[in-house]
Structure formats: structure tokens, C-alpha cells
């Protein structure tokens, strides 16, 4: 499922300086694209617009060719788009597999039907003990559980906002590799400040003040 932003501009209420100006971006179906740039260039804002959490001041978001707005957010986030954030927010007293099952149960699935797939997802991203309690996981392992949780909903698009920012460089790159490998075939939009992480994506787009976008790798 493709993801496209056309002519997107964002100026936050109470400010006069735009964060994004006439921003265009296309992530073709099954492609991973990394956004890079210094703080303040609008990476997280672009992801919030793409993931239907933030209404742009101008412009349009299209998912699989269909125009979408924040009014569609609840439906789209439940069925089509999953997020991976830098703070994973697991339920601390529940097991890794319980956390992965959350979006499946929320969508009406059953634990019995989905547990096997959840365990398989955990192993694909490098979590070997599905019964480990979340609060005992290391930062890297917790983030891997977050990746598996996003994939459990079988989304068409994954939006990952600085998913390695709270990890040391080596662990972060391992987690990014696990994400992109496990999500192969899924459209992925990733924001990162780590060039080694960005280089793992199919395409890299760099944002520079004042929001001049150029493709630097493909």
C-alpha cells in the first residue's frame, strides 16, 4: 500500500514559522523510506501527518491512492497503519507475547488463534522468550516487542518515529535491522538521526532548513 504526501504545509497554532512548506513525499508499496535531518526540520511532523495524527495546514495525504484525513485516523490506525515509537509503552506486568497480542485482541481476534503467530513474530525480531515479563526486558528487547506488536496487526503501512533514539548505537541498529527485515514487503516510513539506520532503508530523504527535500539515496 503506497503512502503519499502532496503539498503538505504545517504551521502550529500560535506560531508563524512553518515547520513544513509544500512538502511532497511518496513511499511506494512495499518500500522502506527513511527521513533524516537535524532537529527542527520536520521529521516527526511529517510522520504525524502521514500517520493521520496531525491535520496539515495545507496539502493532502493519500494512502493507497485514497485521500485520508485525521477524521479517518481511528479506522485507518486500526486496519491499515501501525506505529513504532521511540518510547515503546509496553504493559509492564504483562508478558512479551501478551503485549504483542494487544492489537489482535482489540480488533476482535482471539488469543488462541493469534498466539502462535505472535510468538513467531517475537522470534523473528529476536525475542526468544515470549513469556518474559515486559518490565524485566532490556531497552532493546522491549523495542523489539514493540516492533512485533506493530506487525501483529498486519498493517499495510508502518510509521516508525525515531524507534532507536533511546538505545545505544549498536543496539539501535540491531533493532532497526530487525524492524526492516521483519517488515519486508510492508510500506515503511521511518524517521531517524542515525545515518547507519537510514542506510538500511530502500530510500533516504534528507530534510534541510527551510524544508528543502532532496533524495540522497535509492
Secondary structure, DSSP 8 states (H G I E B T S, - for coil): --EEEEEEEE--TT--S-SEEEEEEEE-TT-EEEEE--TTSSHHHHHHHHTTSS--SEEEEEETTEEE-GGGHHHHHHHTEEEEESS----TTSBHHHHHHHHHHHTT--HHHHHHHHHHHHHHTT---TTSBGGGS-HHHHHHHHHHHHHHTT-SEEEEESTTTTS-HHHHHHHHHHHHHHTTTSEEEEE-S-HHHHTTSSEEEEEETTTEEEEEE-
